[in-house]
Amino acid sequence: MTTRYPAITADVRKLFVERGAAMVEVAVLQPADPFLDMAGEDLRRRIFLTESETGAALCLRPEFTIPVCRDHIASQAGTPRRYGYLGEVFRQRREGGNEFFQAGIEDLGDPDIAAADARSVVDAHALVAMALPHLRLTVTLGDQGIFEAVLAALGLPRGWRMRLARAFGSRAMLEAALADLANPSRNGRLGGEAALLAADGDVEGLAAHIEANMDKAGLSPSVGRAPADIARRLIEKVQLRSVRLSDEAFAALKAFLAIDVPLAGAGAALSAFAASTGLSFDAALENFSARTVAIASHGLNMDAVRYDAAFGRPLDYYTGLVFEIAAQGEAGVLVGGGRYDRLLTLLGAKATIPGVGFSVWLDRIETLREGAQ
């Protein structure tokens, strides 16, 4: 494990405490299932997996949001509550080391969604601005809630809405899903017994068939996606083949995804899109506008904040706001964050607890700081 903490560690912790976040520590070794089930395909394939003596799937901590939320549930603490963290995460990366430091705040239980969202964006921006005062920062916002509301307004079946929502964090996956939606014949076909089970919608039977084939191939069902999850996805794909979006609806969806404007003008752009297409997503648009007002009230330079309707983040648990912060002219995202109102319920919370948070890549910030010296 890396032992040298980033040079800005003390400043980050001080900032978090000033922003009302209680600093917490979470275990490095985590149960793997929550990440495999909820974190998204991109993170799933980067996780370092192992097994306990009893065969339970474990992993090295690949991120902090899920562990912080699990610990909050276990503590039975009240809300609203803000948790700050700074520590190592472990996951495979195309560039950089597989052990690196992240810091962030998880904001749980605040019923004022717009205010909490704005606070998350502003706090993340404040941290990076403190660490890199010599660089101009850019903020990109997306909104999973707006995207899903548009899909519903278009009348897409639930299966297609779910597939497109899952693809929202990946441009490549989203483009592939849209291509399949425009031309269902592109979808691959199953054969043999699997095809019959999928056509019948037999999740249990198909899962058993998949598990038997995994056993034959020497693959452990406890590592990677569960057979039942694979079965549900395959059945969903079979059902999706029969759906084709009308040319008019497909053009409307493409027009929505092309919206990329400064945040200050995003509400007007979305309203114009709704008026031109006859689609109604008033509740989602009202929430979006309230958040924009809340962000502006903090004095953030709105010229540096953009709304990109096609922008998402590759984590399945996001439900609303998603955002990233980068340094203008520099490669690499410095901050990623978003809202995850369903996550704590999925992790076992007895009551609905809304949440929003962000993570900062401290190793990337350190590299930029060293380059400026």
C-alpha positions in Angstrom: 0.0 0.0 0.0 1.0 3.6 -0.6 2.1 5.2 2.6 2.8 8.8 1.5 -0.3 10.9 1.9 -0.7 13.8 -0.6 0.9 17.1 0.5 -2.5 18.8 0.6 -4.0 16.2 3.0 -4.2 18.5 6.0 -5.7 21.3 3.9 -8.4 19.0 2.5 -9.4 17.7 5.9 -9.6 21.2 7.3 -11.8 22.3 4.4 -14.1 19.3 4.9 -14.5 20.1 8.6 -15.2 23.8 7.8 -17.9 22.6 5.3 -19.6 20.6 8.1 -18.4 17.1 7.2 -17.3 14.6 9.9 -14.2 12.7 8.8 -14.6 8.9 8.8 -12.5 5.8 8.1 -13.9 2.8 6.3 -12.4 -0.7 6.0 -10.1 -1.5 3.1 -11.5 -5.0 2.6 -15.2 -4.9 1.6 -17.9 -7.3 0.6 -17.8 -7.5 -3.2 -21.5 -8.0 -3.9 -22.6 -4.3 -3.4 -20.0 -3.1 -5.9 -20.8 -6.0 -8.4 -24.5 -5.3 -8.2 -24.7 -1.5 -8.0 -21.4 0.2 -9.2 -21.7 -0.2 -13.0 -19.9 -2.2 -15.6 -16.9 0.1 -15.9 -16.0 -0.2 -12.2 -16.9 -3.9 -11.9 -14.2 -5.0 -14.3 -11.6 -3.0 -12.5 -12.2 -4.4 -9.0 -9.6 -6.5 -7.2 -11.5 -9.6 -6.1 -10.8 -12.3 -3.6 -12.7 -14.8 -1.4 -12.9 -15.4 2.3 -12.3 -18.8 3.9 -16.1 -19.4 3.7 -16.2 -18.5 0.0 -17.7 -15.1 0.4 -16.7 -12.7 -2.4 -14.5 -9.8 -1.1 -12.7 -6.9 -2.7 -10.2 -4.2 -2.0 -12.1 -0.9 -1.6 -12.6 0.4 -5.1 -14.4 3.6 -4.1 -15.8 5.2 -1.0 -19.5 6.0 -1.6 -20.8 2.5 -1.0 -18.7 1.8 2.1 -19.6 5.1 3.6 -23.3 4.5 3.0 -23.0 1.0 4.4 -21.3 2.2 7.6 -24.0 4.9 8.0 -26.7 2.3 7.8 -24.9 0.1 10.3 -24.4 3.0 12.7 -28.2 3.9 12.6 -27.1 7.5 12.7 -29.7 10.2 12.1 -29.8 12.5 9.1 -29.0 14.9 7.6 -25.4 14.1 8.0 -22.2 14.8 6.0 -19.2 12.5 5.9 -15.8 13.4 4.7 -13.1 10.9 3.8 -9.5 10.7 2.5 -7.8 7.5 1.8 -6.6 4.9 -0.8 -8.8 3.1 -3.3 -7.7 0.1 -5.3 -8.7 -0.6 -8.9 -7.2 -1.3 -12.2 -6.5 1.7 -14.4 -5.3 2.2 -17.9 -3.0 5.0 -16.7 -1.5 5.6 -13.3 -1.1 3.3 -10.4 -3.7 0.8 -9.1 -3.5 2.3 -5.6 -4.3 6.0 -5.3 -5.8 8.5 -3.0 -9.3 9.9 -3.2 -11.1 12.4 -1.0 -14.7 13.4 -0.9 -17.9 14.2 0.9 -21.1 12.1 1.0 -24.1 14.3 1.9 -26.9 12.0 3.3 -30.5 12.7 4.2 -31.0 16.4 3.3 -34.5 16.8 2.0 -33.6 20.0 0.1 -32.3 18.3 -3.0 -31.4 21.4 -4.9 -29.5 22.9 -2.0 -27.6 19.6 -1.3 -26.7 19.2 -5.0 -25.4 22.7 -5.2 -23.4 22.3 -2.0 -21.7 19.2 -3.5 -20.7 20.9 -6.7 -19.5 24.0 -4.8 -17.6 22.1 -2.2 -15.8 20.0 -4.8 -14.9 23.1 -6.8 -13.6 24.8 -3.6 -11.3 21.9 -2.9 -9.8 21.9 -6.4 -9.5 25.7 -6.6 -7.7 25.7 -3.2 -5.2 23.0 -4.5 -4.8 24.5 -8.0 -5.2 28.2 -7.8 -3.2 28.8 -10.9 -5.6 26.8 -13.2 -9.0 27.6 -14.7 -11.5 25.0 -13.8 -14.4 23.7 -15.9 -17.5 22.0 -14.6 -19.7 19.7 -16.7 -23.2 18.8 -15.4 -25.6 16.1 -16.6 -28.8 14.9 -15.1 -29.9 11.3 -15.0 -33.4 12.3 -13.8 -33.9 14.6 -16.8 -32.7 11.9 -19.2 -35.0 9.3 -17.7 -38.0 11.7 -17.7 -37.4 12.4 -21.5 -37.3 8.6 -22.1 -40.6 8.2 -20.3 -42.2 11.1 -22.1 -41.2 9.5 -25.4 -43.2 6.4 -24.4 -40.3 4.0 -24.5 -41.1 0.6 -22.8 -39.6 0.0 -19.4 -36.9 -2.4 -20.7 -35.5 0.2 -23.1 -35.7 2.9 -20.5 -33.6 0.8 -18.2 -31.1 -0.1 -20.9 -30.6 3.5 -22.0 -30.4 4.7 -18.3 -27.6 2.1 -17.6 -25.8 3.3 -20.8 -26.0 6.9 -19.8 -22.6 7.0 -18.2 -20.8 5.7 -21.3 -20.8 7.5 -24.7 -19.9 4.2 -26.4 -22.6 2.2 -24.7 -25.2 4.9 -25.3 -24.4 5.1 -29.0 -24.6 1.3 -29.3 -27.9 1.2 -27.5 -29.3 4.0 -29.8 -28.1 2.1 -32.8 -29.9 -1.1 -31.6 -33.0 1.0 -30.9 -32.9 2.4 -34.4 -32.3 -1.1 -35.9 -33.4 -3.9 -33.6 -32.0 -6.5 -36.0 -28.5 -5.5 -34.9 -29.1 -7.3 -31.6 -27.4 -10.7 -31.4 -29.5 -13.9 -30.9 -29.3 -16.7 -28.4 -29.4 -20.3 -29.5 -30.4 -23.7 -28.1 -31.9 -24.1 -24.6 -30.9 -20.6 -23.6 -33.0 -19.1 -26.3 -36.1 -21.1 -25.3 -35.7 -20.1 -21.6 -35.1 -16.5 -22.5 -38.2 -16.4 -24.8 -40.3 -17.8 -21.9 -39.0 -15.2 -19.5 -37.8 -18.0 -17.2 -35.2 -16.2 -15.0 -34.7 -19.1 -12.6 -34.4 -21.7 -15.3 -32.0 -19.5 -17.4 -29.9 -18.7 -14.4 -29.5 -22.4 -13.6 -28.5 -23.1 -17.2 -25.9 -20.3 -17.1 -24.5 -21.5 -13.7 -24.2 -25.1 -15.0 -22.3 -23.8 -18.0 -20.1 -21.7 -15.8 -19.3 -24.8 -13.7 -18.3 -26.7 -16.8 -16.0 -23.9 -17.8 -14.4 -23.8 -14.4 -15.8 -20.3 -13.6 -16.9 -19.4 -10.1 -20.5 -18.0 -9.9 -19.4 -15.9 -6.9 -16.9 -13.9 -9.0 -18.3 -11.4 -11.4 -21.9 -10.9 -12.3 -24.3 -13.4 -10.7 -26.1 -15.9 -13.0 -29.5 -14.5 -12.1 -28.3 -11.0 -13.1 -27.0 -12.4 -16.4 -30.3 -14.2 -17.0 -32.3 -11.0 -16.4 -30.2 -9.1 -18.8 -30.5 -11.7 -21.5 -34.3 -11.9 -21.2 -34.4 -8.2 -21.4 -32.4 -8.2 -24.6 -34.8 -10.7 -26.2 -37.8 -8.6 -25.2 -36.1 -5.4 -26.5 -35.6 -6.8 -30.0 -39.3 -6.4 -30.7 -39.3 -2.7 -30.1 -38.5 0.0 -32.7 -38.8 3.7 -31.9 -40.6 5.9 -34.5 -38.5 8.2 -36.7 -40.1 11.2 -35.0 -39.4 10.0 -31.5 -35.9 8.9 -32.4 -35.2 12.4 -33.9 -36.5 14.0 -30.6 -34.2 11.8 -28.5 -31.2 12.7 -30.7 -32.1 16.4 -30.5 -32.2 16.2 -26.7 -28.9 14.5 -26.4 -27.4 17.2 -28.6 -28.1 19.9 -26.0 -24.8 21.3 -24.7 -25.0 24.8 -23.3 -23.8 27.0 -20.5 -25.7 26.0 -17.3 -27.3 29.5 -17.1 -29.1 28.9 -20.4 -29.9 25.2 -19.9 -33.3 25.7 -18.4 -34.4 27.7 -21.4 -32.9 25.2 -23.8 -34.7 22.3 -22.2 -38.0 24.3 -22.1 -37.6 25.0 -25.8 -36.9 21.3 -26.5 -40.1 20.3 -24.6 -42.1 22.9 -26.5 -40.8 21.9 -30.0 -41.4 18.2 -29.4 -44.6 18.3 -27.4 -42.9 16.3 -24.6 -43.8 17.0 -20.9 -41.3 16.5 -18.1 -42.2 19.4 -15.9 -41.3 17.9 -12.5 -37.8 17.0 -13.6 -37.3 20.4 -15.3 -38.5 22.2 -12.1 -35.9 20.3 -10.0 -33.2 21.1 -12.6 -34.1 24.9 -12.5 -34.1 24.9 -8.7 -30.6 23.4 -8.6 -29.3 25.9 -11.2 -30.5 28.8 -9.0 -28.9 27.2 -5.9 -25.6 26.8 -7.6 -25.6 30.4 -8.8 -26.4 31.6 -5.3 -23.0 30.4 -4.1 -21.2 32.8 -6.4 -19.7 30.1 -8.6 -18.5 31.4 -12.0 -21.4 30.2 -14.2 -19.5 30.8 -17.4 -17.3 27.8 -16.4 -20.3 25.5 -15.8 -21.9 23.7 -18.8 -24.9 21.4 -19.1 -24.4 18.5 -21.5 -27.6 16.4 -21.9 -25.6 13.4 -23.1 -23.2 13.5 -20.1 -23.4 10.8 -17.5 -21.0 9.0 -15.2 -20.3 5.2 -15.4 -21.8 4.2 -12.0 -25.2 2.5 -12.0 -26.4 4.1 -8.7 -26.8 7.7 -9.9 -30.4 9.0 -10.1 -30.1 12.7 -10.7 -27.3 15.2 -10.9 -24.0 14.0 -12.2 -20.9 16.2 -12.6 -17.2 16.3 -13.3 -14.6 19.0 -12.8 -11.5 19.3 -14.9 -8.7 21.8 -15.4 -9.0 23.7 -18.7 -6.3 22.5 -21.1 -5.3 19.5 -19.0 -6.2 15.9 -19.6 -8.0 13.8 -16.9 -11.0 14.4 -14.7 -10.2 15.8 -11.2 -13.6 15.3 -9.6 -16.6 13.1 -10.2 -19.9 13.1 -8.3 -23.6 12.9 -8.4 -26.9 12.1 -6.7 -27.9 8.5 -5.6 -31.3 8.6 -4.0 -31.9 4.8 -4.3 -28.5 3.5 -3.2 -29.0 3.4 0.6 -32.4 1.6 0.2 -30.6 -1.0 -2.0 -27.9 -1.3 0.6 -30.5 -2.1 3.3 -31.7 1.2 4.8 -35.2 0.8 6.3 -36.2 4.3 5.1 -35.5 6.3 2.0 -32.3 8.4 2.5 -31.4 10.8 -0.4 -27.7 11.2 -1.0 -25.3 13.2 -3.1 -21.5 13.3 -3.1 -18.2 13.7 -4.9 -14.8 12.1 -5.1 -11.5 13.9 -5.9 -8.6 12.2 -7.6 -5.8 13.5 -5.4 -3.0 11.9 -7.4 -4.0 13.8 -10.5 -4.1 17.0 -8.5 -0.6 16.3 -7.0 0.7 15.8 -10.6 -0.6 19.2 -11.7 0.7 20.9 -8.6 4.2 19.4 -9.2 4.1 20.5 -12.8 3.4 24.1 -11.7 6.4 24.3 -9.4 
